[in-house]
Amino acid sequence: MNDLQFHPCENCKPYFEQLHEFYEKEFRKLERRIVELERANIELKKENEKIKKKLLAYENPHTPPSKQRFPKRKKSTSPKKNGRPKGYPGSTRKFRKPDKTIILTAKKCPYCGKRMGKPDRVERRIVEDIPEPVQTTVTEFLQCYYTCPHCGKKVVTKHKDLPDTGNFGNNVLAHVTLMKYGDRMTYRKIKEALKRQHGLIITHSSLIDFIRRVSIKARREYGKILKRIRLSKVVHVDETSVKVDGKTYWIWIFLTETDILIAIRKSRGKRVLEEILGKDYQGTIVCDGLKVYLSFTTNLQRCWAHLLREAEYLAENLDGARALYEELKNLYKNLLETLSTDPPLDQRKLIRERGEKRLMTIICKNQSLGGEIQKLTNKVNNGFKYWFTFVTNPLVEPTNNAAERGLREHVVHRKIIGTLRNEWGTFTHETMMTVLQTWKQQGYNTYQKSMEVLRS
């Protein structure tokens, strides 16, 4: 059957022609509008991709809390209330022995003026306080210079409290350094504190010179720490960026059970590891997945905390990744529970074999899912033999959390100062942060150790 065609009469034909022309114009307008919207959509997609890339710096599994703009707080599902559980033994602050005792008595009644008798009871209260701000002490040293009549050598008398140069004593130098690197104070705040507490008026440039002089003295201690790091059997290594005169440098941290060493370098490459640890380092490095570590040594322990954070991030953003995250988490949890009894080496080898088989099963099961899940499984597979070093070596930890905690102090300093000014700034920062953090880790009094260095 032929299609029906409409043929208007002669009287209606002009009207339909006008109507056809009108709709033709509207159709062209809509076509142009569609083209404009498609072009705008393409531009918005490009802009969206740029924003996503920028946002990855603040929302990714490796983003530290200091950089998170909108940190996600996990809601507690536990019905228990916050605080100590019932029956937990309480604790009371222990007071020091009093230096003096003041007896507060009343001879007359403040209301009627009559003589008071014996007190009904006496309450003992111990108050700890700090002394009032003390002014500086000024000491004059008469330094004698000699020429030995026997050998002709020049001899200069010295004193432990007489600094090598300058007119400010070792106490000032030590306190300024500790306020800068221990208390994270700016030079302006240090000036205000010294003036308020001790009546000292010191210029900004003098404070910088004090810290430079202390760091030069402390460099020998830095060298001792470096030697111990090179002899260590296990070292945690991590790095983060820092600005030096506006240019990107890297703060490297090398952490052992007793020592923390900081190195600020332009490079994030293998040569830094060779410089600090030595080309023939035989110990195990606990690290993240940066390829530079594998190019330096095969004695590695990859960080499980990094892996689980990446898996959890995928689980929160991809429906198919939840099972992968749960399997990895359960594998790690089971390994820790099995090793908690400190089994002998032969059992540790069996535990490692079972763990490797389980991990390979997880990889094969999820690798076919493609996309971001496949990327993660490929990453796990590429570093396969470095996930279980901690199982057979009880000295090795499964995570690099220790190094990340060590870097937090530098991240806070980075937020306060913004940038280091020059090479002297990197020298003083790495030297003083190394010795102060090491002394603190070893349980020493940082002020006393600083004074020992200055008097040496």
DOKE-566778 format. One record per residue (C-alpha): residue number from 1; y, z, x. Coordinates in pm, whole numbers, plus 32768, in hexadecimal, padded with zeros to 4 digits. Last residue first. Layout:
<rs>
+-----+------+------+------+
: num :    v :    w :    u :
+-----+------+------+------+
: NUM :    Y :    Z :    X :
...
+-----+------+------+------+
</rs>
This chain:
<rs>
+-----+------+------+------+
: num :    v :    w :    u :
+-----+------+------+------+
: 456 : 87B8 : 9CA3 : A058 :
: 455 : 88C6 : 9D5A : 9F98 :
: 454 : 8901 : 9C3F : 9E9F :
: 453 : 878D : 9C10 : 9E61 :
: 452 : 8750 : 9D84 : 9E33 :
: 451 : 8879 : 9D95 : 9D44 :
: 450 : 87E4 : 9C7F : 9C70 :
: 449 : 8695 : 9D35 : 9C6B :
: 448 : 8741 : 9E71 : 9BEC :
: 447 : 87FA : 9DB1 : 9ADE :
: 446 : 86C2 : 9CF2 : 9A6F :
: 445 : 85F4 : 9E2F : 9A41 :
: 444 : 8492 : 9DB4 : 9A80 :
: 443 : 8383 : 9D78 : 997C :
: 442 : 82E2 : 9C47 : 9A1E :
: 441 : 8359 : 9B68 : 9904 :
: 440 : 84BC : 9BEE : 992F :
: 439 : 84B3 : 9BAF : 9AA4 :
: 438 : 8437 : 9A4D : 9A64 :
: 437 : 8541 : 9A0A : 995C :
: 436 : 8654 : 9A88 : 9A45 :
: 435 : 85D4 : 99CA : 9B77 :
: 434 : 85AA : 987C : 9AC7 :
: 433 : 86E0 : 9895 : 99ED :
: 432 : 87AE : 98E4 : 9B23 :
: 431 : 8731 : 97C2 : 9BF3 :
: 430 : 871F : 96B9 : 9AE1 :
: 429 : 887C : 970A : 9A60 :
: 428 : 8920 : 9734 : 9BB6 :
: 427 : 889F : 95E7 : 9C39 :
: 426 : 88E0 : 9529 : 9AF3 :
: 425 : 8A49 : 95A4 : 9AF0 :
: 424 : 8A74 : 954C : 9C5F :
: 423 : 8A01 : 93EC : 9C08 :
: 422 : 8B1B : 93C9 : 9B0B :
: 421 : 8BAD : 943C : 99BF :
: 420 : 8A83 : 94B7 : 98F8 :
: 419 : 8AA1 : 9451 : 978E :
: 418 : 8ABD : 94E4 : 9631 :
: 417 : 8AF8 : 9648 : 96AC :
: 416 : 8A80 : 970C : 957D :
: 415 : 897C : 961C : 94ED :
: 414 : 88EC : 95D8 : 9644 :
: 413 : 88D6 : 974E : 9689 :
: 412 : 880A : 9776 : 9549 :
: 411 : 8726 : 9656 : 95AF :
: 410 : 8701 : 96F5 : 9706 :
: 409 : 8684 : 983C : 9671 :
: 408 : 8598 : 9778 : 9590 :
: 407 : 84F4 : 96CF : 96BC :
: 406 : 8417 : 97FA : 970E :
: 405 : 8396 : 9803 : 95A8 :
: 404 : 8333 : 9696 : 95C8 :
: 403 : 8284 : 96E1 : 9712 :
: 402 : 81B7 : 97F9 : 9673 :
: 401 : 8169 : 9726 : 953F :
: 400 : 80AA : 9628 : 960F :
: 399 : 7F6B : 9655 : 9549 :
: 398 : 7DF6 : 9676 : 9593 :
: 397 : 7E28 : 977C : 96A6 :
: 396 : 7D77 : 9753 : 97F5 :
: 395 : 7CE5 : 9875 : 98BD :
: 394 : 7BA5 : 986E : 97EC :
: 393 : 7B4A : 9714 : 9876 :
: 392 : 7A28 : 967A : 97B2 :
: 391 : 7ACF : 9688 : 965C :
: 390 : 7C33 : 9668 : 96E0 :
: 389 : 7BE6 : 950B : 9766 :
: 388 : 7B8D : 949B : 9606 :
: 387 : 7CA9 : 93B4 : 959C :
: 386 : 7CC2 : 92F7 : 96E7 :
: 385 : 7B85 : 9225 : 96BF :
: 384 : 7C08 : 9171 : 958A :
: 383 : 7D67 : 9116 : 95FF :
: 382 : 7D50 : 8FB0 : 9584 :
: 381 : 7C7C : 901B : 9457 :
: 380 : 7D7F : 9111 : 93D8 :
: 379 : 7E92 : 900D : 93F8 :
: 378 : 7DB7 : 8F0A : 934B :
: 377 : 7D7A : 9004 : 9231 :
: 376 : 7EF2 : 9036 : 920F :
: 375 : 7F3D : 8EC1 : 9206 :
: 374 : 7E23 : 8E8C : 910B :
: 373 : 7EC0 : 8F8D : 9023 :
: 372 : 8014 : 8EE7 : 9048 :
: 371 : 7F91 : 8D9C : 8FC3 :
: 370 : 7E1B : 8D60 : 8FAA :
: 369 : 7D14 : 8E1D : 8EE1 :
: 368 : 7C00 : 8D97 : 8FC5 :
: 367 : 7C41 : 8EA0 : 90CC :
: 366 : 7BFC : 8FC1 : 8FDD :
: 365 : 7A81 : 8FE6 : 8FEE :
: 364 : 7A64 : 8F6D : 9154 :
: 363 : 7B64 : 906C : 91CD :
: 362 : 7ACC : 918F : 9109 :
: 361 : 7970 : 913C : 918D :
: 360 : 79FA : 912E : 92EF :
: 359 : 7A95 : 9287 : 92BE :
: 358 : 794A : 9317 : 9247 :
: 357 : 788F : 9285 : 936F :
: 356 : 7995 : 930C : 9461 :
: 355 : 7982 : 9467 : 93C3 :
: 354 : 7807 : 946E : 93D8 :
: 353 : 7815 : 940C : 9548 :
: 352 : 7923 : 9510 : 958D :
: 351 : 785B : 9625 : 94E7 :
: 350 : 772D : 95C2 : 95B9 :
: 349 : 7800 : 95D2 : 96F7 :
: 348 : 788A : 9725 : 968F :
: 347 : 7728 : 97A4 : 9661 :
: 346 : 76D5 : 974D : 97CB :
: 345 : 781F : 97E8 : 9840 :
: 344 : 77E9 : 993F : 97A3 :
: 343 : 787B : 999A : 964C :
: 342 : 79CF : 9A48 : 962E :
: 341 : 799A : 9AD9 : 94CE :
: 340 : 7AD8 : 9A2F : 9451 :
: 339 : 7A4F : 98DE : 94C2 :
: 338 : 7999 : 989D : 937A :
: 337 : 7AC6 : 9906 : 92A9 :
: 336 : 7BB0 : 9829 : 9375 :
: 335 : 7AC9 : 96FC : 9355 :
: 334 : 7AA1 : 9734 : 91DE :
: 333 : 7C1B : 9739 : 91AE :
: 332 : 7C48 : 95F7 : 9274 :
: 331 : 7B3D : 9543 : 91A9 :
: 330 : 7BC9 : 95CE : 9063 :
: 329 : 7D26 : 954F : 90B7 :
: 328 : 7CA6 : 93F8 : 9118 :
: 327 : 7BDE : 93DA : 8FD4 :
: 326 : 7CFF : 9457 : 8EFD :
: 325 : 7DF5 : 9362 : 8F9B :
: 324 : 7D0A : 923A : 8F6D :
: 323 : 7CCB : 9297 : 8E00 :
: 322 : 7E42 : 92A8 : 8DB6 :
: 321 : 7E88 : 9154 : 8E54 :
: 320 : 7E34 : 907E : 8D26 :
: 319 : 7F59 : 90FE : 8C56 :
: 318 : 805C : 90AA : 8D5F :
: 317 : 81A2 : 916C : 8D96 :
: 316 : 8132 : 92D8 : 8DA4 :
: 315 : 7FE3 : 927F : 8E3F :
: 314 : 8094 : 91AC : 8F46 :
: 313 : 816A : 92D4 : 8FB1 :
: 312 : 8033 : 93B2 : 8FB3 :
: 311 : 7F82 : 92BF : 909D :
: 310 : 80AD : 92B3 : 9188 :
: 309 : 80CB : 942E : 9188 :
: 308 : 7F53 : 944D : 91C6 :
: 307 : 7F68 : 936B : 92F6 :
: 306 : 8097 : 941A : 938B :
: 305 : 7FF2 : 9570 : 935E :
: 304 : 7EB3 : 94EA : 93FB :
: 303 : 7F67 : 94A8 : 9544 :
: 302 : 7EA7 : 93C9 : 9635 :
: 301 : 7DFC : 947A : 9756 :
: 300 : 7E06 : 93B1 : 9895 :
: 299 : 7D58 : 9391 : 99E5 :
: 298 : 7D6D : 9213 : 99E3 :
: 297 : 7EA2 : 9213 : 9ABF :
: 296 : 7FF2 : 9166 : 9AF8 :
: 295 : 7FD2 : 902E : 9A1D :
: 294 : 7F42 : 910A : 990A :
: 293 : 8076 : 91E9 : 9919 :
: 292 : 8165 : 90BF : 98FF :
: 291 : 80C3 : 9051 : 97B8 :
: 290 : 8170 : 9164 : 96ED :
: 289 : 806E : 91F6 : 95FC :
: 288 : 80CF : 9365 : 961B :
: 287 : 8079 : 9440 : 9745 :
: 286 : 7F8F : 953F : 97E2 :
: 285 : 7F61 : 94D8 : 994D :
: 284 : 7E26 : 9541 : 9A06 :
: 283 : 7E2B : 958E : 9B7B :
: 282 : 7DDE : 94B1 : 9CA6 :
: 281 : 7F3E : 9442 : 9D08 :
: 280 : 7F1F : 933D : 9E1E :
: 279 : 8065 : 9282 : 9DDD :
: 278 : 812F : 93C4 : 9DD9 :
: 277 : 817E : 949E : 9CAD :
: 276 : 82FA : 947F : 9CB2 :
: 275 : 8338 : 9330 : 9D5C :
: 274 : 81FD : 9285 : 9CDA :
: 273 : 8245 : 92F8 : 9B78 :
: 272 : 83AA : 9277 : 9B97 :
: 271 : 8328 : 912C : 9C24 :
: 270 : 8253 : 90F3 : 9AEE :
: 269 : 8378 : 90AD : 9A09 :
: 268 : 847E : 9158 : 9934 :
: 267 : 8589 : 910F : 9A38 :
: 266 : 86EF : 9183 : 9A5F :
: 265 : 8674 : 92DB : 9AC7 :
: 264 : 86A9 : 9446 : 9A6B :
: 263 : 8590 : 9527 : 9AEA :
: 262 : 8536 : 967B : 9A54 :
: 261 : 841C : 9759 : 9AD6 :
: 260 : 837B : 9870 : 9A0F :
: 259 : 8289 : 995F : 9ABA :
: 258 : 8184 : 9A67 : 9A65 :
: 257 : 8089 : 99C7 : 9974 :
: 256 : 80FB : 986B : 99D3 :
: 255 : 821D : 9796 : 995B :
: 254 : 82B2 : 9654 : 99E0 :
: 253 : 83E7 : 95F0 : 9916 :
: 252 : 8498 : 94A4 : 993F :
: 251 : 85FF : 9479 : 98C5 :
: 250 : 8647 : 9306 : 98AF :
: 249 : 878B : 9246 : 98EA :
: 248 : 8859 : 9173 : 97F8 :
: 247 : 89BB : 9126 : 9866 :
: 246 : 8AF4 : 91CD : 97D4 :
: 245 : 8B4D : 9285 : 9915 :
: 244 : 89EA : 930B : 9917 :
: 243 : 8955 : 9306 : 97B9 :
: 242 : 8803 : 93A6 : 9776 :
: 241 : 86B6 : 931A : 9700 :
: 240 : 8574 : 93DB : 96D9 :
: 239 : 843E : 9406 : 97B0 :
: 238 : 82E9 : 94AC : 97AA :
: 237 : 81E7 : 952B : 98A0 :
: 236 : 80EF : 964A : 9882 :
: 235 : 8042 : 9696 : 99CD :
: 234 : 7EDB : 96F9 : 9A16 :
: 233 : 7E37 : 9740 : 9B68 :
: 232 : 7F7F : 979F : 9C0E :
: 231 : 7FBD : 974F : 9D7E :
: 230 : 80DE : 965E : 9D3B :
: 229 : 817D : 975B : 9C4C :
: 228 : 8168 : 986B : 9D58 :
: 227 : 821F : 978B : 9E52 :
: 226 : 8330 : 973C : 9D54 :
: 225 : 8360 : 98B1 : 9D0A :
: 224 : 8396 : 98F3 : 9E7D :
: 223 : 8493 : 97D6 : 9E91 :
: 222 : 8558 : 9861 : 9D6A :
: 221 : 8563 : 99B2 : 9E1C :
: 220 : 8605 : 9900 : 9F44 :
: 219 : 86F6 : 9859 : 9E51 :
: 218 : 8771 : 99AC : 9DD9 :
: 217 : 8881 : 99C9 : 9EE3 :
: 216 : 8904 : 986C : 9E91 :
: 215 : 88F1 : 98C3 : 9D1E :
: 214 : 89C0 : 99FF : 9D56 :
: 213 : 8ACF : 993B : 9E0E :
: 212 : 8ADF : 9833 : 9CFB :
: 211 : 8AF1 : 9942 : 9BF1 :
: 210 : 8C1B : 99E7 : 9C9C :
: 209 : 8CC6 : 9893 : 9CD1 :
: 208 : 8CB3 : 9846 : 9B5C :
: 207 : 8D4D : 999A : 9B11 :
: 206 : 8E60 : 9958 : 9C0F :
: 205 : 8EB3 : 980A : 9B69 :
: 204 : 8EE6 : 98B5 : 9A18 :
: 203 : 8FD3 : 99B6 : 9AAA :
: 202 : 8F8C : 9B29 : 9AC6 :
: 201 : 9053 : 9C4F : 9A3A :
: 200 : 8F80 : 9D89 : 9A50 :
: 199 : 8FE4 : 9EB1 : 9974 :
: 198 : 8E7D : 9F27 : 996A :
: 197 : 8E03 : 9F0F : 9803 :
: 196 : 8F13 : 9E42 : 975B :
: 195 : 8F6C : 9D65 : 9884 :
: 194 : 8E02 : 9D25 : 98E0 :
: 193 : 8DA9 : 9CD5 : 9774 :
: 192 : 8ECE : 9BE7 : 9745 :
: 191 : 8E7E : 9B25 : 9882 :
: 190 : 8D0E : 9B10 : 9820 :
: 189 : 8D6F : 9A90 : 96C7 :
: 188 : 8E40 : 9979 : 975F :
: 187 : 8D2A : 9923 : 9853 :
: 186 : 8C37 : 98F8 : 9731 :
: 185 : 8B31 : 99FF : 96EE :
: 184 : 89BF : 99B1 : 96DD :
: 183 : 895F : 9B24 : 9711 :
: 182 : 8864 : 9AE5 : 9828 :
: 181 : 88F5 : 99A9 : 98C1 :
: 180 : 8A6C : 99E9 : 98B8 :
: 179 : 8A73 : 9B61 : 9886 :
: 178 : 8964 : 9B87 : 998E :
: 177 : 8A29 : 9AB7 : 9A88 :
: 176 : 8B6C : 9B77 : 9A47 :
: 175 : 8AB3 : 9CC2 : 9A68 :
: 174 : 8A17 : 9C65 : 9BB7 :
: 173 : 8B5C : 9BE3 : 9C4D :
: 172 : 8C21 : 9D13 : 9BDC :
: 171 : 8B1B : 9E01 : 9C63 :
: 170 : 8B13 : 9D43 : 9DAE :
: 169 : 8C80 : 9D8A : 9DF5 :
: 168 : 8DB6 : 9CB7 : 9DC5 :
: 167 : 8E9D : 9C63 : 9EE8 :
: 166 : 8DF7 : 9B26 : 9F61 :
: 165 : 8CEF : 9AD1 : A064 :
: 164 : 8BA9 : 9B64 : A0EA :
: 163 : 8BB8 : 9C82 : 9FF4 :
: 162 : 8BDB : 9DEA : A074 :
: 161 : 8AF6 : 9EC8 : 9FA8 :
: 160 : 89D0 : 9EB8 : A09C :
: 159 : 8AB7 : 9EF2 : A1C5 :
: 158 : 8AEB : 9E1D : A2FB :
: 157 : 8B72 : 9E3D : A45E :
: 156 : 8BB8 : 9CF9 : A519 :
: 155 : 8B1D : 9CB2 : A66F :
: 154 : 8B7E : 9B8F : A754 :
: 153 : 8A87 : 9B53 : A871 :
: 152 : 8AF7 : 9B80 : A9DD :
: 151 : 899F : 9BF1 : AA53 :
: 150 : 89F9 : 9D3C : AB01 :
: 149 : 8B5F : 9D8A : AA99 :
: 148 : 8B0A : 9D38 : A92E :
: 147 : 8C43 : 9CB5 : A885 :
: 146 : 8C9A : 9D81 : A755 :
: 145 : 8D3E : 9D55 : A5FF :
: 144 : 8D78 : 9E88 : A524 :
: 143 : 8D9E : 9E7C : A3AD :
: 142 : 8E83 : 9F81 : A316 :
: 141 : 8E11 : 9F7B : A1AB :
: 140 : 8F02 : 9FEB : A09B :
: 139 : 8E6A : A041 : 9F4C :
: 138 : 8F13 : A016 : 9DFA :
: 137 : 8E5F : A0A3 : 9CCB :
: 136 : 8E8C : 9FEC : 9B85 :
: 135 : 8F02 : A09C : 9A4D :
: 134 : 8E07 : A131 : 9960 :
: 133 : 8DDC : A0D9 : 97F0 :
: 132 : 8D6A : A210 : 9734 :
: 131 : 8C05 : A27D : 9769 :
: 130 : 8AEE : A20C : 967F :
: 129 : 8A63 : A2EA : 956F :
: 128 : 891E : A395 : 950C :
: 127 : 893A : A4AA : 940A :
: 126 : 8838 : A5BF : 93E1 :
: 125 : 8856 : A69C : 92AF :
: 124 : 87C0 : A7F7 : 9293 :
: 123 : 880D : A8AE : 9151 :
: 122 : 885F : AA21 : 915B :
: 121 : 8825 : AAFE : 902D :
: 120 : 88D9 : AC04 : 8F5C :
: 119 : 89E0 : AC30 : 906B :
: 118 : 8A3A : AD95 : 90D1 :
: 117 : 8B77 : AE23 : 903E :
: 116 : 8CC4 : AD74 : 9001 :
: 115 : 8E11 : AE2C : 900C :
: 114 : 8EF7 : ADF1 : 8EE3 :
: 113 : 8FEE : ACCD : 8ED6 :
: 112 : 8FA8 : AC84 : 8D65 :
: 111 : 8F56 : AB10 : 8D6B :
: 110 : 8F26 : AAB6 : 8EDE :
: 109 : 8E4B : ABED : 8F0A :
: 108 : 8E87 : AC84 : 9061 :
: 107 : 8DB9 : AC90 : 91A1 :
: 106 : 8CFF : AB45 : 9172 :
: 105 : 8BFB : AAD4 : 926C :
: 104 : 8B9A : A980 : 92FC :
: 103 : 8AC5 : A9AF : 9433 :
: 102 : 8AE0 : A886 : 9522 :
: 101 : 89AE : A83A : 95F9 :
: 100 : 89B3 : A760 : 972F :
:  99 : 88E7 : A64E : 97D3 :
:  98 : 87F6 : A64E : 96AD :
:  97 : 868A : A5EB : 96F9 :
:  96 : 864E : A491 : 9672 :
:  95 : 85FA : A456 : 9507 :
:  94 : 84BA : A3B5 : 9489 :
:  93 : 84E6 : A2D6 : 9359 :
:  92 : 83F4 : A32C : 9246 :
:  91 : 82C8 : A259 : 91E7 :
:  90 : 81FB : A24D : 90AA :
:  89 : 8082 : A229 : 909C :
:  88 : 8013 : A118 : 8FA6 :
:  87 : 7F78 : A1BA : 8E74 :
:  86 : 8007 : A0BA : 8D88 :
:  85 : 804F : 9F6A : 8E27 :
:  84 : 8194 : 9F31 : 8EE3 :
:  83 : 8299 : 9E53 : 8E49 :
:  82 : 829E : 9D2D : 8D5B :
:  81 : 81E3 : 9D49 : 8C13 :
:  80 : 8084 : 9CC1 : 8BE8 :
:  79 : 8043 : 9BB8 : 8ADF :
:  78 : 8020 : 9AAF : 8BF1 :
:  77 : 8099 : 9955 : 8B93 :
:  76 : 81BB : 9963 : 8C88 :
:  75 : 82AD : 9846 : 8C64 :
:  74 : 82C5 : 9769 : 8D93 :
:  73 : 8428 : 9731 : 8E06 :
:  72 : 8481 : 95C9 : 8E4E :
:  71 : 8597 : 95A3 : 8F4B :
:  70 : 86BE : 94CF : 8ED8 :
:  69 : 877D : 9468 : 900F :
:  68 : 865F : 94A7 : 9100 :
:  67 : 86DC : 9491 : 9266 :
:  66 : 86B7 : 9600 : 92CA :
:  65 : 856C : 9619 : 920D :
:  64 : 84CF : 9523 : 9303 :
:  63 : 847F : 93C1 : 9287 :
:  62 : 8322 : 9360 : 92FC :
:  61 : 828A : 9320 : 91A3 :
:  60 : 83B2 : 924B : 9139 :
:  59 : 84ED : 9289 : 906F :
:  58 : 8623 : 92B5 : 9146 :
:  57 : 8605 : 9195 : 923F :
:  56 : 8548 : 90D5 : 9133 :
:  55 : 8688 : 90D4 : 9067 :
:  54 : 8725 : 8FD6 : 9152 :
:  53 : 8600 : 8EE9 : 9120 :
:  52 : 860A : 8F21 : 8FA8 :
:  51 : 8780 : 8ED8 : 8FA4 :
:  50 : 874A : 8D8E : 9059 :
:  49 : 8632 : 8D30 : 8F69 :
:  48 : 8712 : 8D81 : 8E3F :
:  47 : 8826 : 8CA5 : 8ECB :
:  46 : 8734 : 8B81 : 8EE6 :
:  45 : 86B6 : 8BC0 : 8D86 :
:  44 : 881C : 8BD6 : 8D06 :
:  43 : 8872 : 8A88 : 8DA6 :
:  42 : 873F : 89E2 : 8D08 :
:  41 : 879A : 8A75 : 8BB5 :
:  40 : 8900 : 89F5 : 8BD5 :
:  39 : 887A : 8895 : 8C17 :
:  38 : 878F : 88B1 : 8AED :
:  37 : 88AE : 8932 : 8A16 :
:  36 : 8990 : 880F : 8A7D :
:  35 : 887C : 870F : 8A38 :
:  34 : 8839 : 87AC : 88E3 :
:  33 : 89AC : 87A3 : 8891 :
:  32 : 89BF : 8632 : 88EF :
:  31 : 8899 : 85E9 : 8809 :
:  30 : 8934 : 86B9 : 86F5 :
:  29 : 8A7A : 85F8 : 8711 :
:  28 : 89BA : 84AD : 870A :
:  27 : 8907 : 851E : 85CB :
:  26 : 8A50 : 8583 : 852E :
:  25 : 8AE0 : 842A : 8577 :
:  24 : 89AF : 837C : 84E0 :
:  23 : 89C0 : 8465 : 83B6 :
:  22 : 8B23 : 83F3 : 836E :
:  21 : 8AD0 : 8283 : 83A3 :
:  20 : 89AD : 829B : 82AE :
:  19 : 8A8D : 8343 : 81AA :
:  18 : 8B94 : 8237 : 81D5 :
:  17 : 8A8A : 8127 : 81AB :
:  16 : 8A00 : 81DF : 807C :
:  15 : 8B55 : 81DF : 7FD5 :
:  14 : 8B95 : 806F : 8025 :
:  13 : 8A3D : 8013 : 7F8A :
:  12 : 8A6B : 80C9 : 7E41 :
:  11 : 8B1A : 7FAB : 7D87 :
:  10 : 8A36 : 7E9F : 7E1B :
:   9 : 88FF : 7F57 : 7DB3 :
:   8 : 883E : 802B : 7EA8 :
:   7 : 86F5 : 7FAA : 7F36 :
:   6 : 85FC : 80BE : 7F8A :
:   5 : 84B8 : 8056 : 802B :
:   4 : 835D : 80C6 : 7FC5 :
:   3 : 8257 : 80A5 : 80D0 :
:   2 : 8151 : 7F9C : 808B :
:   1 : 8000 : 8000 : 8000 :
+-----+------+------+------+
</rs>
